[in-house]
Amino acid sequence: MDYESYLIEQKSPIVAINRISQITDMFIRDNYSKFGNDKFYIDEVLALNTAIQMIAYCMRVKRKECYKEIDNNYNEIFSYDSIMYETI
């Protein structure tokens, strides 16, 4: 798969994973006092949410590497004259 296709295909999953993490954080924050003695479950959910955040982070690192690779391989050479006077 080329870099551009990878970047396009992975954007939506990264946004979705990030949103899941945000919803989980909001739910725990809003309902923390309601859990009472079940703090074990909160710790489990927080650990799971951390894992989800790590997955999104790794996906973002991969996207950053793809952007760098595209940038390094970009070699279109043009000048002012070629833009103004050459026909397409």
HELIX and SHEET records of a PDB file:
HELIX    1   1 TYR A    3  ASN A   31  1                                  29    
HELIX    2   2 TYR A   32  PHE A   35  5                                   4    
HELIX    3   3 LYS A   39  ASN A   73  1                                  35    
HELIX    4   4 TYR A   80  TYR A   85  1                                   6    
END                                                                             
